[in-house]
Amino acid sequence: MTMRAVLRLIQSDLTKVTLYFALTILASAVVSPWIYNAGMLLAEVGQSRALNPMLDWLANRCMGTPFAFYYYHTLVITALALAGPFIMWCKLSTQGEKQPVKPWRVRLRKPTDSNQKGQALHRNVNASLHIGVGILITCSLMAISIFLIQMNGWLSFHQSTDYWSIILKGLASAAIIALISECFFRGVLMGIFLRAMHPALAMVFISLLYAVICSLMPTGSEELANPDKADAGFRMIACMVQNLLTLEKFIFSFMLLFCFGLVLSYARYRTASLWLPIGLHLGFIFSISTLLQITTPGPRSAQMPKLLTSSDGSLGLLPFYLLIISAIFVHIILQILESKETAEI
């Protein structure tokens, strides 16, 4: 390999993406034990004497909080801190010319037709329609599924639950997660991948990356021995990788996220905007999180098909079914909208 080829490899967008994630994971693994120890120290000081209201609140929050919580938030803050330099390094402002509103339908374009400058996002005049359609597809499918499952006695609703509080909190949380995730993964990273490879490969690679990153994020329930040690962050990474390699985690977490990423990437490329992916992402997260909070196993839960539940009591393959139907609806609705646009021209 010549020196010019090495320099071209180092300066490529994919190398920059790899370095960004490597630095983010390394920095969070190094810093998170220090943040954890600082939180534990603040909690001890708060127990011994009164502090100002803000520090008292923070000390109470830190008291008894597991290391996974600190690692997760350190990872997010590190990723956001490095995002600015990363975006400037990739020179995303020069991402390329605007492509046609309808770049392709069912078949992807041939590699010879792909634009090396990628696909720039453009202003979507149907933004409110797309985000509404995305939310409507996922939420309506989940509502129908819940109704059918509840009729069979497989699930029951909590009677003493503040449904409105759960719905409002779920909407706010889902909106924040969907907006940040889509801007970063389908906006920034997919734009970089589209500059470097064929659209089909770009969708596969960004979905794989999305699934790996989300599967390796701690849930907060992980237990780690000696979390105050300097290597706690690296041991947390090893723990998450080990969990991901189990068959159930791989199927019900990694593969679900990969398929979900494919649907979102498809919607992003078909519309050349982020509004439909944001709507789909928001509706899916809101539906799943709300279902888990407002329902409990019903009187006939033992008769529930095994394909709909996993051994830990989670939803199992139900989200897969919803994703397949959602993908079909997304394609059909986009075909209808694009046909109407063509007829109006």
Secondary structure, DSSP 4 states (H G I P E B T S, - for coil): --HHHHHHHHTSHHHHHHHHHHHHHHHHHHHHHHHHHHHHHHHHHHHHS---HHHHHHHHHHTT--HHHHHHHHHHHHHHHHHHHHHHHHTGGG--PPPPS---SSSPPPGGG--TT-------TTHHHHHHHHHHHHHHHHHHHHHHHHHTTSEEE-TT--HHHHHHHHHHHHHHHHHHHIIIIIIIIHHHHHHHS-HHHHHHHHHHHHHHHHHTS--S----SSTTSTTHHHHHHHHHHHHHTSHHHIIIIIIHHHHHHHHHHHHHHHHTSSHHHHHHHHHHHHHHHHHHHHEEE-TTGGGS-GGG--TTSS-TTHHHHHHHHHHHHHHHHHHHHHHHHHHH-
